[in-house]
Amino acid sequence: EVQLQASGGGLVRTGESLRLSCVASGLTFDDYAIAWFRQAPGKEREDVSCISDRDGNTYYADSVKGRFTIASDNAKNMVYLQMNSLKPEDTAVYYCAVRTPHYGNYCPRASELYDYWGQGTLVTVSS
């Protein structure tokens, strides 16, 4: 059984940082794309960042570019999202999702392309 476990959310103030982690079990971290999505109250889920196993290509939404960094550790079956300079508009439940197998050297952005999802971790940024 494939499971994704996201963690690292919490309550921080504007300008502070958090690092989200997502550990995958039940699958081999090979030929994949892993993404972070988020959903704020009353809003639709949006893609935040993605990393593709092939070539290590990454994607960042314009709203987080320059502040967030995605990284993966294949040996640990983990992906991280380092979030710096957090803003109140970053407040949301953050979900990790994996698409596997994924043989492209690009990051799929549509949520329906991902096969497995974590349970979400809440990030709250106070002003």
N, C-alpha and C positions, 0 to 999 in steps of 0.2 A: 504494500500500500504506500503510495506516494503521499508525503506530508511536507508542508512548508510551515515553518514556525517563525513568525516575525516577532521582534522584540526591540526594545530600546526607546519606545515612546515615553512621553512624559510632559510635564508642565515646565516651560521655560519662559524667560522674558525676551522681549525683542532684542535682537542682536546676539543672543546666545546660540550655543551649538548643541546638536544632538547627533548621535550616530545610531542609525537603525541597522539591525542585523536580521538576516533571514537564513535559516538553516534548512536544508532539504534532506529528507531521508526517503529511502525506498527507490531512489533512482541514481543513476550514474551521472555525475556532473561532466557530461561530454556532449558536444554538439547541441548546444542550448542557447536560448536567449532568456535572460531574466530581466524583469522590469519591476519598477515600483510605480504603483498607481496611488492616487489619493482621492478621497471623497469628503468634501466639507459638508456640513449640515445644510440641507436644502439644495445642494448642487449635484450635478452629475459627476460620476467618476471620471477622472482625467489622468492621462499618463504623465509621469513626472520624469522618469529616467529609465534607461535600458542599457544593458550590455550584452553584446553578442559574443559567443565563445570564439567564433572564427574571426581572427584579426583583432579581436578585442574592441571592435567598434562600439561606440557609446552614443547615446542620444540624451539630450536634456531639453525639457520644455523651456521656452524663453523665460518663463517666470522664475526659473530656478538656476538658469545658466550663470556660471560664475560663483554660485554660492553652494551648490550641491555637487558632490562627487560620488560616483558609483564605482565600486570595485568588487572583484570576485576572488575567492580563494578556492580553487578547485580541489585542493587537497582536503579541505575541511567541508566541502559542499556548502559554502556560505557565500552570501553576497551582502555587501554593506552599502549604506547610503549615508555619507557624511554630510550633514546639513549645517552650514554655517550662516551667520548673519540672518537668523530666522526672523520672520515678520509675522504679524498677526494673521495675514492672509495665507500663511502656510498651515494654519490650524486645520486639521483633517484627520481622518483615519487613513493610515498608510497601509497598503497591501503589497506584498510581493507576489509575483506570479512567474511561472516558468513555462516556456514553450520548448518541448523536447520530443523528438529530435528537431533541431533547427539547423539547416545547412547553409543558410545565407549569411553573407557578411554584412548584414544590416540589422537594424533593430525594428521588429514589428511594433507598431504603435497601437493597433486596435486590440482592445481587451479580449475580443472573441477569438483571437488567434492564440491565446495562452491556454495551456492545458490544465495547469494546477495552480491553486491559489492558497495563500496563507490566510489566517484568520483576521489579520489587521492589528495595527497598534496605533493608539491614539496619540497624536502630537497636538499640544495646545500651547500657543504662543500668546502670552499676555502683553499688552501694550504698556 
